[in-house]
Amino acid sequence: MTEKINSIGIVKESRSDENRAPIAPNQVSQIIKKYPHINIVVQPSDKRTFKNKEYEQCGAKISEDLNNCDLLFGVKEVDSNNLIPNKDYVFFSHTYKLNKETLSNAQGTPGMDKKELLRSILSKKIKLIDYENIRDKNGTRHLGFGRFAGIVGCYNTLNLFLSQNNFQTLARAYKINDYERIKNNLSEVRFPIFKLLITGDGRVNNGVQEILEYTNIKQVSVKEFLEKNFEYPVYCNLETKDYVFHKSKKLFDLKHFIEYPKEYEASTFQYLKESDIFISAHYWDPNSPKIFTKNQIKKFPKLKVIGDVTCDIDGSVPTTIRSTTIEEPNFFLNTETFFEIDKTKSDLAVMAVDNLPSELPRDSSTEFGNGIVNEVIPYMLGKDDGRILNSTIAMEGRFLEKYNYLNNYINS
């Protein structure tokens, strides 16, 4: 592929509230230094967290015209009208999970017609590579924004708790746009006694637990969380083996769960009964069990705040009836009717922002760009170890065999 790729483009994001970039200016310098034959062209944007001039100073050309680029990087889905035929695109398409049954759980840009996007990719003979599927042989993703989704999601959820309990709230993350200041802000708060439940064991979960280190909220074991009362705020993290179990009581095996999620049920009920706050920071497949059901929510009288970082609509957390925005991150629910209601009359507050890393765009974009520089570009310009092929959803007007099921989706 080396001789084919002589120019890389960074697209202007289609989504109006998206300010992240796939590659930061200093990473442009790194790419040019390592691959002197590569030209980098950046579409100008006044929304992007990095200024056009920053890219220019690092060796990129600023131009609306990306027609001469061989390889195009974005963050979120590219508007189908802006797709250039016969190009290689890399972005989060939020399509590989899609079928008729899981459409309601689809993530991605609100209002984006995924069928139209996929049809356009096929008709324009575009090669689509999805970041989400760039994984190692064990299925672990090589890059992602998950850590910062967890950091910001936890910060927002704790801020929602403060608001719901009439405490002084913290400055919003997107207004600060500085991770160090966020850590300092949290370290100055003395949270009252509560029990916080977290689910997950991946990048997102690591971000949640990382930011909690700067609070007075102490981690306790699964057993302690259920059996003890504390004189200070505590949290308990349920890993996958803790929050699901095999229906036949077989010994938990993560690989088996990933391959056969329908054979498992959730085991979170007893923990949620003890929880004042719940943060979902786990990966969820539409075939996996929900963390709880709509009927069960009435049996969690203490639970008043949910931060759904996973943010699958009516997914693993059924109280997420819609996603929210950075400007308006919360909604308030009547758990009897499952309709939104005025804050003062609600019995549950939900944070469900679906693009949390955009609240810390410089930090999150820089970390993500490091992944592109180290884990993507070398395997596109040099020998592919399988990661690029495995993450290629479509090329030459067809879906690759692994993703052939998407034909059923676009034709449904």
Buried (B, 14 or more C-beta within 10 A) or exposed (E): BEEEBBBBBBBBBBBEBBBBBBBBBBBBBBBBEEBEEBBBBBBEBEEBBBEBEBBBEBBBEBBEEBEEBBBBBBBBBBBBEEBBEEBBBBBBBBBBBBEEEBBEBBBBBEEBEBBEBBBBBBEBBBBBBBBBBBBEEEEEBBBBBBBBBBBBBBBBBBBBBBBBEEBEBBEBBBEBBBBEEBBEBBEEBEBEEBBBBBBBBBBBBBBBBBBBEBBEBEBBEBEEBBEEEEEEBBBBBBBBBBBBBBEEEEEBEBEBBEEEBEBBEBBBEEBBBBBBBBBBBBBBBBEBBBBBEEEBBEEBEEBBBBBBBBBBBBBBBBBBBEBBEBEEBBBBBBBEEBEBBEEEEBBBBBBBBBBBBBBBBBBBBBBBBBBBBBBBBBBBBEEBEEBBEBBBBBBEEEBBEBBEEBEEBBEE
